[in-house]
């Protein structure tokens, strides 16, 4: 029996951003991403590729201010797309883990699509204050928004490293691996002794 494709189309329009997004969970890692912030494009591409998801994401944001609103709203919209594409979440593995080195850097990412949004963001002190012209806090806000939109527990632990790009890249790949595990179909029941997620 062929199962329905797990997909979501999202739009988000505000005074700060205009976002159009299409996500296919069971894809081939194909991407078309343009947010106006190249480093964010790169990290989104890595996450989708390592998750095996197809992602089209176009964002027109108020980059004349900075990239903060763009990163936050992209994270929120992507998280909502993940949640919608999963539907009732029956049969998914729910939990996933990725531990990825990037040269001298190592990050561990763990996700639980539990219905309860939470971000645990560790190793922040390893990042330089500014990356690609933007303050490092932008990345915490991106992952926080993603966890909020997807209603998941998301733990990002940058264990060690010296290069900010390498640290972010290991986190993005780790998230992809973790999501690939968490969204895979693993049966026909809700993976919770409570009988439901939330």
C-alpha positions as CSV (number, residue, x, y, z in Angstrom):
1,X,0.0,0.0,0.0
2,X,1.4,3.4,-1.0
3,X,1.5,5.9,1.8
4,X,0.6,9.5,1.1
5,X,3.6,11.8,0.7
6,X,4.5,13.8,3.8
7,X,4.6,17.3,2.5
8,X,3.8,20.9,3.6
9,X,3.5,24.2,2.0
10,X,3.8,27.3,4.2
11,X,3.6,31.0,3.7
12,X,4.4,33.7,6.3
13,X,4.0,37.4,5.6
14,X,4.6,40.3,8.0
15,X,6.1,43.7,8.0
16,X,9.5,42.0,8.5
17,X,9.5,39.0,6.2
18,X,7.7,37.3,3.3
19,X,8.4,33.6,3.2
20,X,7.3,30.8,0.8
21,X,8.3,27.3,1.7
22,X,7.7,23.8,0.4
23,X,8.9,20.7,2.3
24,X,8.8,17.0,1.4
25,X,10.0,14.8,4.3
26,X,10.7,11.7,2.2
27,X,12.8,13.3,-0.5
28,X,16.3,13.2,-1.9
29,X,17.9,16.2,-0.2
30,X,17.2,18.6,-3.1
31,X,17.1,22.3,-2.2
32,X,16.4,25.7,-3.5
33,X,17.0,28.2,-0.8
34,X,17.3,32.0,-1.0
35,X,16.9,33.9,2.3
36,X,19.2,36.9,1.6
37,X,21.6,35.7,4.2
38,X,24.1,33.3,2.6
39,X,25.3,31.6,5.8
40,X,21.7,30.7,6.7
41,X,21.2,29.4,3.1
42,X,24.2,27.2,3.5
43,X,23.1,25.8,6.9
44,X,19.5,25.1,5.7
45,X,20.9,23.3,2.6
46,X,23.1,21.1,4.8
47,X,20.2,20.2,7.2
48,X,17.8,19.3,4.4
49,X,20.5,17.3,2.5
50,X,21.5,15.3,5.6
51,X,17.8,14.8,6.5
52,X,17.0,13.5,3.0
53,X,14.3,16.1,2.7
54,X,13.4,18.3,-0.2
55,X,13.2,22.0,0.7
56,X,12.3,25.0,-1.4
57,X,12.4,28.2,0.7
58,X,12.4,31.8,-0.5
59,X,12.5,34.6,2.0
60,X,12.4,38.4,1.4
61,X,13.3,39.9,4.7
62,X,14.3,43.3,6.2
63,X,18.0,42.7,5.7
64,X,18.6,46.4,5.7
65,X,18.1,46.1,9.5
66,X,20.0,42.8,10.0
67,X,19.3,39.1,9.5
68,X,17.6,38.5,12.9
69,X,14.0,38.6,11.7
70,X,14.8,36.5,8.6
71,X,16.5,33.8,10.7
72,X,13.8,33.7,13.3
73,X,10.9,33.6,10.9
74,X,12.6,31.0,8.7
75,X,13.1,28.8,11.7
76,X,9.5,29.2,12.8
77,X,8.1,28.5,9.3
78,X,10.3,25.5,8.8
79,X,9.3,24.1,12.2
80,X,5.6,24.5,11.3
81,X,6.2,22.8,8.0
82,X,7.8,19.8,9.7
83,X,4.9,19.5,12.2
84,X,2.3,19.7,9.4
85,X,4.1,17.3,7.2
86,X,4.1,14.7,10.0
87,X,0.4,14.9,10.4
88,X,-0.9,12.8,13.4
89,X,2.7,11.6,14.0
90,X,1.4,8.0,14.2
91,X,4.3,5.5,13.6
92,X,7.2,7.9,13.6
93,X,10.3,7.1,15.6
94,X,10.0,10.5,17.3
95,X,13.5,10.7,18.7
96,X,16.7,11.2,16.7
97,X,20.4,11.9,17.3
98,X,23.3,13.2,15.3
99,X,26.9,13.6,16.2
100,X,29.0,15.2,13.5
101,X,32.6,16.4,13.3
102,X,33.7,19.2,11.0
103,X,37.4,19.3,11.1
104,X,38.3,20.5,14.7
105,X,34.7,21.0,15.7
106,X,32.1,18.5,17.1
107,X,28.5,19.0,17.8
108,X,25.8,16.7,19.1
109,X,22.1,17.3,18.2
110,X,19.2,15.4,19.7
111,X,15.6,15.9,18.8
112,X,12.3,14.6,20.3
113,X,9.2,15.4,18.3
114,X,7.2,15.3,21.5
115,X,4.7,18.2,21.1
116,X,6.6,20.2,23.8
117,X,8.8,23.0,22.4
118,X,12.2,23.4,24.1
119,X,15.6,24.4,23.0
120,X,18.8,23.5,25.0
121,X,21.6,25.5,23.4
122,X,25.1,24.6,24.8
123,X,28.6,25.6,23.8
124,X,27.6,29.1,22.7
125,X,30.8,30.5,24.3
126,X,32.7,28.7,21.5
127,X,31.2,30.8,18.8
128,X,32.8,34.1,17.9
129,X,30.7,37.2,18.7
130,X,30.1,37.9,15.0
131,X,29.7,35.4,12.1
132,X,29.2,36.5,8.5
133,X,28.5,40.0,9.8
134,X,25.8,39.0,12.2
135,X,25.8,38.5,16.0
136,X,26.1,34.9,17.2
137,X,22.8,35.1,19.1
138,X,21.0,35.0,15.8
139,X,21.7,31.2,15.6
140,X,20.2,30.5,19.0
141,X,17.1,32.4,18.0
142,X,16.9,30.4,14.7
143,X,17.0,27.1,16.5
144,X,14.7,28.3,19.2
145,X,12.1,29.3,16.6
146,X,12.5,26.0,14.8
147,X,11.8,24.1,18.0
148,X,8.8,26.3,18.7
149,X,7.3,25.8,15.3
150,X,7.9,22.1,15.2
151,X,6.8,21.7,18.9
152,X,9.9,19.5,19.6
153,X,12.6,19.2,22.2
154,X,15.8,20.3,20.4
155,X,19.2,19.9,22.2
156,X,22.2,21.4,20.4
157,X,25.5,20.8,22.2
158,X,28.6,22.3,20.6
159,X,31.2,20.1,22.3
160,X,34.4,21.7,21.1
161,X,35.9,23.6,18.1
162,X,37.7,26.8,17.2
163,X,36.1,27.9,13.9
164,X,32.6,29.4,14.1
165,X,31.6,28.2,10.6
166,X,32.7,24.6,11.4
167,X,30.7,24.6,14.6
168,X,27.6,25.8,12.9
169,X,28.1,23.3,10.1
170,X,28.4,20.4,12.4
171,X,25.2,21.5,14.1
172,X,23.3,21.8,10.9
173,X,24.4,18.4,9.7
174,X,23.7,16.9,13.1
175,X,20.2,18.3,13.0
176,X,19.7,16.8,9.6
177,X,20.7,13.3,10.9
178,X,18.6,13.7,14.0
179,X,15.5,14.7,12.0
180,X,16.0,11.8,9.5
181,X,15.9,9.4,12.4
182,X,13.0,11.1,14.2
183,X,10.6,11.4,11.3
184,X,11.1,7.9,9.9
185,X,8.2,5.6,10.0
186,X,8.7,3.0,12.7
187,X,5.4,1.2,13.2
188,X,1.7,2.1,13.5
189,X,1.4,3.5,17.0
190,X,2.0,6.7,18.7
191,X,5.4,6.4,20.4
192,X,4.3,7.4,23.8
193,X,3.2,5.4,26.9
194,X,0.7,8.2,27.5
195,X,-1.0,7.3,24.2
196,X,-0.5,10.7,22.7
197,X,2.0,13.4,22.0
198,X,1.8,16.9,23.6
